[in-house]
Amino acid sequence: YDVMLFGHTHLWMLEEKDEVLCCNPGSIALPKEGRPATFALIEDGQVSVRTLHEGEILALYKVN
């Protein structure tokens, strides 16, 4: 499974495009548009985007 990580926009996203999982973790320090601070976590065959303070999972993909 191919995973592409990118940033710069400070807006999180996690979605599959053309068989590639695209992940922007968002921003811990400067989130935009009133969104919560977020980060990405890759572990145990999963990629997730989570909120910094509550740890809420906003998006989750399983990769093999």
PDB file of N, CA, C and O in Angstrom:
ATOM      1  N   TYR A   1       0.855  -1.181   0.000  1.00  0.00           N
ATOM      2  CA  TYR A   1       0.000   0.000   0.000  1.00  0.00           C
ATOM      3  C   TYR A   1       0.883   1.221   0.000  1.00  0.00           C
ATOM      4  O   TYR A   1       1.833   1.292   0.780  1.00  0.00           O
ATOM      5  N   ASP A   2       0.591   2.203  -0.871  1.00  0.00           N
ATOM      6  CA  ASP A   2       1.358   3.447  -0.916  1.00  0.00           C
ATOM      7  C   ASP A   2       0.665   4.516  -0.080  1.00  0.00           C
ATOM      8  O   ASP A   2      -0.551   4.693  -0.155  1.00  0.00           O
ATOM      9  N   VAL A   3       1.456   5.220   0.712  1.00  0.00           N
ATOM     10  CA  VAL A   3       0.954   6.318   1.531  1.00  0.00           C
ATOM     11  C   VAL A   3       1.763   7.557   1.197  1.00  0.00           C
ATOM     12  O   VAL A   3       2.993   7.520   1.213  1.00  0.00           O
ATOM     13  N   MET A   4       1.076   8.665   0.893  1.00  0.00           N
ATOM     14  CA  MET A   4       1.728   9.937   0.614  1.00  0.00           C
ATOM     15  C   MET A   4       1.408  10.898   1.754  1.00  0.00           C
ATOM     16  O   MET A   4       0.240  11.150   2.049  1.00  0.00           O
ATOM     17  N   LEU A   5       2.436  11.428   2.387  1.00  0.00           N
ATOM     18  CA  LEU A   5       2.270  12.398   3.470  1.00  0.00           C
ATOM     19  C   LEU A   5       2.650  13.776   2.952  1.00  0.00           C
ATOM     20  O   LEU A   5       3.658  13.926   2.263  1.00  0.00           O
ATOM     21  N   PHE A   6       1.848  14.782   3.281  1.00  0.00           N
ATOM     22  CA  PHE A   6       2.147  16.147   2.858  1.00  0.00           C
ATOM     23  C   PHE A   6       1.577  17.118   3.872  1.00  0.00           C
ATOM     24  O   PHE A   6       0.836  16.717   4.770  1.00  0.00           O
ATOM     25  N   GLY A   7       1.909  18.369   3.741  1.00  0.00           N
ATOM     26  CA  GLY A   7       1.427  19.362   4.692  1.00  0.00           C
ATOM     27  C   GLY A   7       1.291  20.723   4.051  1.00  0.00           C
ATOM     28  O   GLY A   7       0.929  20.825   2.879  1.00  0.00           O
ATOM     29  N   HIS A   8       1.572  21.753   4.790  1.00  0.00           N
ATOM     30  CA  HIS A   8       1.602  23.155   4.408  1.00  0.00           C
ATOM     31  C   HIS A   8       0.254  23.858   4.572  1.00  0.00           C
ATOM     32  O   HIS A   8       0.230  25.038   4.922  1.00  0.00           O
ATOM     33  N   THR A   9      -0.855  23.181   4.334  1.00  0.00           N
ATOM     34  CA  THR A   9      -2.159  23.854   4.367  1.00  0.00           C
ATOM     35  C   THR A   9      -2.713  24.024   5.783  1.00  0.00           C
ATOM     36  O   THR A   9      -3.596  24.854   6.000  1.00  0.00           O
ATOM     37  N   HIS A  10      -2.216  23.261   6.734  1.00  0.00           N
ATOM     38  CA  HIS A  10      -2.695  23.260   8.121  1.00  0.00           C
ATOM     39  C   HIS A  10      -4.111  22.698   8.241  1.00  0.00           C
ATOM     40  O   HIS A  10      -4.746  22.856   9.284  1.00  0.00           O
ATOM     41  N   LEU A  11      -4.616  22.048   7.195  1.00  0.00           N
ATOM     42  CA  LEU A  11      -5.944  21.433   7.195  1.00  0.00           C
ATOM     43  C   LEU A  11      -5.776  19.926   7.016  1.00  0.00           C
ATOM     44  O   LEU A  11      -5.189  19.480   6.031  1.00  0.00           O
ATOM     45  N   TRP A  12      -6.284  19.146   7.957  1.00  0.00           N
ATOM     46  CA  TRP A  12      -6.092  17.703   7.871  1.00  0.00           C
ATOM     47  C   TRP A  12      -6.941  17.095   6.771  1.00  0.00           C
ATOM     48  O   TRP A  12      -8.004  17.609   6.426  1.00  0.00           O
ATOM     49  N   MET A  13      -6.453  15.997   6.231  1.00  0.00           N
ATOM     50  CA  MET A  13      -7.221  15.176   5.293  1.00  0.00           C
ATOM     51  C   MET A  13      -6.624  13.781   5.286  1.00  0.00           C
ATOM     52  O   MET A  13      -5.421  13.610   5.479  1.00  0.00           O
ATOM     53  N   LEU A  14      -7.454  12.805   5.067  1.00  0.00           N
ATOM     54  CA  LEU A  14      -7.017  11.421   4.930  1.00  0.00           C
ATOM     55  C   LEU A  14      -7.993  10.760   3.975  1.00  0.00           C
ATOM     56  O   LEU A  14      -9.131  10.466   4.341  1.00  0.00           O
ATOM     57  N   GLU A  15      -7.542  10.526   2.744  1.00  0.00           N
ATOM     58  CA  GLU A  15      -8.415   9.909   1.755  1.00  0.00           C
ATOM     59  C   GLU A  15      -7.601   9.167   0.713  1.00  0.00           C
ATOM     60  O   GLU A  15      -6.426   9.457   0.488  1.00  0.00           O
ATOM     61  N   GLU A  16      -8.250   8.210   0.086  1.00  0.00           N
ATOM     62  CA  GLU A  16      -7.594   7.409  -0.938  1.00  0.00           C
ATOM     63  C   GLU A  16      -7.876   8.004  -2.311  1.00  0.00           C
ATOM     64  O   GLU A  16      -9.019   8.328  -2.634  1.00  0.00           O
ATOM     65  N   LYS A  17      -6.827   8.147  -3.115  1.00  0.00           N
ATOM     66  CA  LYS A  17      -6.948   8.648  -4.485  1.00  0.00           C
ATOM     67  C   LYS A  17      -6.085   7.778  -5.378  1.00  0.00           C
ATOM     68  O   LYS A  17      -4.876   7.673  -5.171  1.00  0.00           O
ATOM     69  N   ASP A  18      -6.698   7.159  -6.363  1.00  0.00           N
ATOM     70  CA  ASP A  18      -5.960   6.328  -7.324  1.00  0.00           C
ATOM     71  C   ASP A  18      -5.062   5.306  -6.626  1.00  0.00           C
ATOM     72  O   ASP A  18      -3.896   5.153  -6.990  1.00  0.00           O
ATOM     73  N   GLU A  19      -5.595   4.616  -5.638  1.00  0.00           N
ATOM     74  CA  GLU A  19      -4.911   3.562  -4.896  1.00  0.00           C
ATOM     75  C   GLU A  19      -3.723   4.057  -4.069  1.00  0.00           C
ATOM     76  O   GLU A  19      -2.841   3.272  -3.722  1.00  0.00           O
ATOM     77  N   VAL A  20      -3.696   5.344  -3.755  1.00  0.00           N
ATOM     78  CA  VAL A  20      -2.682   5.932  -2.878  1.00  0.00           C
ATOM     79  C   VAL A  20      -3.411   6.604  -1.721  1.00  0.00           C
ATOM     80  O   VAL A  20      -4.330   7.394  -1.940  1.00  0.00           O
ATOM     81  N   LEU A  21      -3.005   6.294  -0.493  1.00  0.00           N
ATOM     82  CA  LEU A  21      -3.592   6.949   0.672  1.00  0.00           C
ATOM     83  C   LEU A  21      -2.884   8.280   0.880  1.00  0.00           C
ATOM     84  O   LEU A  21      -1.675   8.308   1.112  1.00  0.00           O
ATOM     85  N   CYS A  22      -3.621   9.381   0.798  1.00  0.00           N
ATOM     86  CA  CYS A  22      -3.068  10.730   0.930  1.00  0.00           C
ATOM     87  C   CYS A  22      -3.390  11.251   2.331  1.00  0.00           C
ATOM     88  O   CYS A  22      -4.537  11.215   2.775  1.00  0.00           O
ATOM     89  N   CYS A  23      -2.355  11.734   3.014  1.00  0.00           N
ATOM     90  CA  CYS A  23      -2.534  12.173   4.398  1.00  0.00           C
ATOM     91  C   CYS A  23      -1.862  13.515   4.637  1.00  0.00           C
ATOM     92  O   CYS A  23      -0.656  13.666   4.437  1.00  0.00           O
ATOM     93  N   ASN A  24      -2.650  14.478   5.064  1.00  0.00           N
ATOM     94  CA  ASN A  24      -2.146  15.744   5.582  1.00  0.00           C
ATOM     95  C   ASN A  24      -2.536  15.737   7.059  1.00  0.00           C
ATOM     96  O   ASN A  24      -3.725  15.714   7.376  1.00  0.00           O
ATOM     97  N   PRO A  25      -1.561  15.756   7.966  1.00  0.00           N
ATOM     98  CA  PRO A  25      -1.885  15.640   9.385  1.00  0.00           C
ATOM     99  C   PRO A  25      -2.535  16.878   9.992  1.00  0.00           C
ATOM    100  O   PRO A  25      -2.973  16.839  11.142  1.00  0.00           O
ATOM    101  N   GLY A  26      -2.606  17.971   9.243  1.00  0.00           N
ATOM    102  CA  GLY A  26      -3.166  19.205   9.788  1.00  0.00           C
ATOM    103  C   GLY A  26      -2.097  19.991  10.509  1.00  0.00           C
ATOM    104  O   GLY A  26      -0.984  20.130  10.001  1.00  0.00           O
ATOM    105  N   SER A  27      -2.414  20.511  11.688  1.00  0.00           N
ATOM    106  CA  SER A  27      -1.453  21.325  12.429  1.00  0.00           C
ATOM    107  C   SER A  27      -1.691  21.194  13.927  1.00  0.00           C
ATOM    108  O   SER A  27      -2.825  21.259  14.402  1.00  0.00           O
ATOM    109  N   ILE A  28      -0.609  21.011  14.650  1.00  0.00           N
ATOM    110  CA  ILE A  28      -0.689  20.998  16.109  1.00  0.00           C
ATOM    111  C   ILE A  28      -0.692  22.424  16.647  1.00  0.00           C
ATOM    112  O   ILE A  28      -1.450  22.740  17.563  1.00  0.00           O
ATOM    113  N   ALA A  29       0.150  23.286  16.083  1.00  0.00           N
ATOM    114  CA  ALA A  29       0.345  24.631  16.631  1.00  0.00           C
ATOM    115  C   ALA A  29      -0.544  25.700  16.006  1.00  0.00           C
ATOM    116  O   ALA A  29      -0.963  26.628  16.698  1.00  0.00           O
ATOM    117  N   LEU A  30      -0.842  25.589  14.707  1.00  0.00           N
ATOM    118  CA  LEU A  30      -1.588  26.647  14.015  1.00  0.00           C
ATOM    119  C   LEU A  30      -2.724  26.090  13.157  1.00  0.00           C
ATOM    120  O   LEU A  30      -2.708  26.275  11.940  1.00  0.00           O
ATOM    121  N   PRO A  31      -3.705  25.417  13.752  1.00  0.00           N
ATOM    122  CA  PRO A  31      -4.816  24.913  12.950  1.00  0.00           C
ATOM    123  C   PRO A  31      -5.614  26.070  12.350  1.00  0.00           C
ATOM    124  O   PRO A  31      -5.689  27.155  12.928  1.00  0.00           O
ATOM    125  N   LYS A  32      -6.207  25.821  11.182  1.00  0.00           N
ATOM    126  CA  LYS A  32      -6.956  26.873  10.488  1.00  0.00           C
ATOM    127  C   LYS A  32      -8.448  26.580  10.487  1.00  0.00           C
ATOM    128  O   LYS A  32      -8.884  25.473  10.804  1.00  0.00           O
ATOM    129  N   GLU A  33      -9.218  27.599  10.124  1.00  0.00           N
ATOM    130  CA  GLU A  33     -10.676  27.508   9.954  1.00  0.00           C
ATOM    131  C   GLU A  33     -11.390  27.028  11.212  1.00  0.00           C
ATOM    132  O   GLU A  33     -12.424  26.366  11.124  1.00  0.00           O
ATOM    133  N   GLY A  34     -10.848  27.355  12.375  1.00  0.00           N
ATOM    134  CA  GLY A  34     -11.497  26.977  13.623  1.00  0.00           C
ATOM    135  C   GLY A  34     -11.435  25.496  13.951  1.00  0.00           C
ATOM    136  O   GLY A  34     -12.123  25.029  14.858  1.00  0.00           O
ATOM    137  N   ARG A  35     -10.620  24.762  13.223  1.00  0.00           N
ATOM    138  CA  ARG A  35     -10.496  23.323  13.459  1.00  0.00           C
ATOM    139  C   ARG A  35      -9.619  23.061  14.675  1.00  0.00           C
ATOM    140  O   ARG A  35      -8.824  23.915  15.067  1.00  0.00           O
ATOM    141  N   PRO A  36      -9.762  21.877  15.274  1.00  0.00           N
ATOM    142  CA  PRO A  36      -8.903  21.545  16.417  1.00  0.00           C
ATOM    143  C   PRO A  36      -7.481  21.226  15.958  1.00  0.00           C
ATOM    144  O   PRO A  36      -7.257  20.930  14.784  1.00  0.00           O
ATOM    145  N   ALA A  37      -6.534  21.285  16.872  1.00  0.00           N
ATOM    146  CA  ALA A  37      -5.159  20.866  16.596  1.00  0.00           C
ATOM    147  C   ALA A  37      -5.171  19.364  16.315  1.00  0.00           C
ATOM    148  O   ALA A  37      -5.796  18.599  17.051  1.00  0.00           O
ATOM    149  N   THR A  38      -4.477  18.938  15.244  1.00  0.00           N
ATOM    150  CA  THR A  38      -4.497  17.536  14.841  1.00  0.00           C
ATOM    151  C   THR A  38      -3.100  17.022  14.512  1.00  0.00           C
ATOM    152  O   THR A  38      -2.161  17.786  14.288  1.00  0.00           O
ATOM    153  N   PHE A  39      -3.004  15.692  14.492  1.00  0.00           N
ATOM    154  CA  PHE A  39      -1.767  15.019  14.088  1.00  0.00           C
ATOM    155  C   PHE A  39      -2.132  13.682  13.459  1.00  0.00           C
ATOM    156  O   PHE A  39      -3.245  13.189  13.640  1.00  0.00           O
ATOM    157  N   ALA A  40      -1.190  13.093  12.718  1.00  0.00           N
ATOM    158  CA  ALA A  40      -1.394  11.775  12.116  1.00  0.00           C
ATOM    159  C   ALA A  40      -0.577  10.748  12.880  1.00  0.00           C
ATOM    160  O   ALA A  40       0.498  11.048  13.400  1.00  0.00           O
ATOM    161  N   LEU A  41      -1.102   9.540  12.940  1.00  0.00           N
ATOM    162  CA  LEU A  41      -0.428   8.440  13.618  1.00  0.00           C
ATOM    163  C   LEU A  41      -0.449   7.226  12.693  1.00  0.00           C
ATOM    164  O   LEU A  41      -1.501   6.835  12.187  1.00  0.00           O
ATOM    165  N   ILE A  42       0.723   6.640  12.480  1.00  0.00           N
ATOM    166  CA  ILE A  42       0.835   5.428  11.675  1.00  0.00           C
ATOM    167  C   ILE A  42       1.344   4.329  12.596  1.00  0.00           C
ATOM    168  O   ILE A  42       2.475   4.382  13.078  1.00  0.00           O
ATOM    169  N   GLU A  43       0.489   3.325  12.838  1.00  0.00           N
ATOM    170  CA  GLU A  43       0.886   2.208  13.701  1.00  0.00           C
ATOM    171  C   GLU A  43      -0.024   1.016  13.480  1.00  0.00           C
ATOM    172  O   GLU A  43      -1.205   1.167  13.165  1.00  0.00           O
ATOM    173  N   ASP A  44       0.535  -0.164  13.648  1.00  0.00           N
ATOM    174  CA  ASP A  44      -0.220  -1.420  13.578  1.00  0.00           C
ATOM    175  C   ASP A  44      -1.059  -1.539  12.311  1.00  0.00           C
ATOM    176  O   ASP A  44      -2.199  -2.002  12.367  1.00  0.00           O
ATOM    177  N   GLY A  45      -0.508  -1.124  11.165  1.00  0.00           N
ATOM    178  CA  GLY A  45      -1.217  -1.251   9.900  1.00  0.00           C
ATOM    179  C   GLY A  45      -2.361  -0.273   9.721  1.00  0.00           C
ATOM    180  O   GLY A  45      -3.236  -0.494   8.884  1.00  0.00           O
ATOM    181  N   GLN A  46      -2.370   0.804  10.492  1.00  0.00           N
ATOM    182  CA  GLN A  46      -3.424   1.814  10.382  1.00  0.00           C
ATOM    183  C   GLN A  46      -2.821   3.207  10.307  1.00  0.00           C
ATOM    184  O   GLN A  46      -1.780   3.487  10.900  1.00  0.00           O
ATOM    185  N   VAL A  47      -3.500   4.075   9.563  1.00  0.00           N
ATOM    186  CA  VAL A  47      -3.151   5.496   9.521  1.00  0.00           C
ATOM    187  C   VAL A  47      -4.365   6.248  10.041  1.00  0.00           C
ATOM    188  O   VAL A  47      -5.480   6.041   9.562  1.00  0.00           O
ATOM    189  N   SER A  48      -4.153   7.117  11.019  1.00  0.00           N
ATOM    190  CA  SER A  48      -5.273   7.881  11.572  1.00  0.00           C
ATOM    191  C   SER A  48      -4.895   9.344  11.729  1.00  0.00           C
ATOM    192  O   SER A  48      -3.722   9.692  11.866  1.00  0.00           O
ATOM    193  N   VAL A  49      -5.916  10.191  11.705  1.00  0.00           N
ATOM    194  CA  VAL A  49      -5.764  11.601  12.055  1.00  0.00           C
ATOM    195  C   VAL A  49      -6.555  11.790  13.340  1.00  0.00           C
ATOM    196  O   VAL A  49      -7.724  11.412  13.426  1.00  0.00           O
ATOM    197  N   ARG A  50      -5.898  12.385  14.344  1.00  0.00           N
ATOM    198  CA  ARG A  50      -6.507  12.521  15.670  1.00  0.00           C
ATOM    199  C   ARG A  50      -6.390  13.950  16.180  1.00  0.00           C
ATOM    200  O   ARG A  50      -5.494  14.696  15.786  1.00  0.00           O
ATOM    201  N   THR A  51      -7.315  14.317  17.069  1.00  0.00           N
ATOM    202  CA  THR A  51      -7.211  15.622  17.716  1.00  0.00           C
ATOM    203  C   THR A  51      -6.139  15.551  18.791  1.00  0.00           C
ATOM    204  O   THR A  51      -5.970  14.520  19.441  1.00  0.00           O
ATOM    205  N   LEU A  52      -5.427  16.631  18.974  1.00  0.00           N
ATOM    206  CA  LEU A  52      -4.315  16.658  19.917  1.00  0.00           C
ATOM    207  C   LEU A  52      -4.787  16.528  21.363  1.00  0.00           C
ATOM    208  O   LEU A  52      -4.242  15.723  22.119  1.00  0.00           O
ATOM    209  N   HIS A  53      -5.775  17.296  21.750  1.00  0.00           N
ATOM    210  CA  HIS A  53      -6.140  17.371  23.163  1.00  0.00           C
ATOM    211  C   HIS A  53      -7.060  16.239  23.622  1.00  0.00           C
ATOM    212  O   HIS A  53      -6.897  15.734  24.733  1.00  0.00           O
ATOM    213  N   GLU A  54      -8.012  15.832  22.801  1.00  0.00           N
ATOM    214  CA  GLU A  54      -8.944  14.775  23.201  1.00  0.00           C
ATOM    215  C   GLU A  54      -8.531  13.405  22.692  1.00  0.00           C
ATOM    216  O   GLU A  54      -8.981  12.390  23.222  1.00  0.00           O
ATOM    217  N   GLY A  55      -7.676  13.358  21.665  1.00  0.00           N
ATOM    218  CA  GLY A  55      -7.291  12.085  21.070  1.00  0.00           C
ATOM    219  C   GLY A  55      -8.382  11.459  20.227  1.00  0.00           C
ATOM    220  O   GLY A  55      -8.301  10.281  19.878  1.00  0.00           O
ATOM    221  N   GLU A  56      -9.411  12.240  19.894  1.00  0.00           N
ATOM    222  CA  GLU A  56     -10.516  11.745  19.074  1.00  0.00           C
ATOM    223  C   GLU A  56     -10.003  11.374  17.686  1.00  0.00           C
ATOM    224  O   GLU A  56      -9.234  12.124  17.084  1.00  0.00           O
ATOM    225  N   ILE A  57     -10.424  10.229  17.185  1.00  0.00           N
ATOM    226  CA  ILE A  57     -10.046   9.800  15.844  1.00  0.00           C
ATOM    227  C   ILE A  57     -11.004  10.447  14.850  1.00  0.00           C
ATOM    228  O   ILE A  57     -12.205  10.179  14.868  1.00  0.00           O
ATOM    229  N   LEU A  58     -10.460  11.304  13.978  1.00  0.00           N
ATOM    230  CA  LEU A  58     -11.270  11.991  12.978  1.00  0.00           C
ATOM    231  C   LEU A  58     -11.374  11.187  11.690  1.00  0.00           C
ATOM    232  O   LEU A  58     -12.379  11.269  10.983  1.00  0.00           O
ATOM    233  N   ALA A  59     -10.343  10.412  11.384  1.00  0.00           N
ATOM    234  CA  ALA A  59     -10.329   9.574  10.186  1.00  0.00           C
ATOM    235  C   ALA A  59      -9.387   8.406  10.435  1.00  0.00           C
ATOM    236  O   ALA A  59      -8.401   8.535  11.161  1.00  0.00           O
ATOM    237  N   LEU A  60      -9.704   7.251   9.820  1.00  0.00           N
ATOM    238  CA  LEU A  60      -8.901   6.050  10.024  1.00  0.00           C
ATOM    239  C   LEU A  60      -8.944   5.190   8.764  1.00  0.00           C
ATOM    240  O   LEU A  60     -10.015   4.926   8.218  1.00  0.00           O
ATOM    241  N   TYR A  61      -7.780   4.761   8.312  1.00  0.00           N
ATOM    242  CA  TYR A  61      -7.668   3.815   7.202  1.00  0.00           C
ATOM    243  C   TYR A  61      -6.785   2.666   7.640  1.00  0.00           C
ATOM    244  O   TYR A  61      -5.779   2.863   8.321  1.00  0.00           O
ATOM    245  N   LYS A  62      -7.170   1.460   7.241  1.00  0.00           N
ATOM    246  CA  LYS A  62      -6.324   0.290   7.470  1.00  0.00           C
ATOM    247  C   LYS A  62      -5.510   0.058   6.207  1.00  0.00           C
ATOM    248  O   LYS A  62      -6.049   0.065   5.100  1.00  0.00           O
ATOM    249  N   VAL A  63      -4.213  -0.148   6.378  1.00  0.00           N
ATOM    250  CA  VAL A  63      -3.330  -0.419   5.243  1.00  0.00           C
ATOM    251  C   VAL A  63      -2.697  -1.791   5.434  1.00  0.00           C
ATOM    252  O   VAL A  63      -2.441  -2.217   6.560  1.00  0.00           O
ATOM    253  N   ASN A  64      -2.453  -2.464   4.345  1.00  0.00           N
ATOM    254  CA  ASN A  64      -1.866  -3.811   4.412  1.00  0.00           C
ATOM    255  C   ASN A  64      -0.485  -3.804   3.815  1.00  0.00           C
ATOM    256  O   ASN A  64       0.176  -4.842   3.777  1.00  0.00           O
TER     257      ASN A  64
END
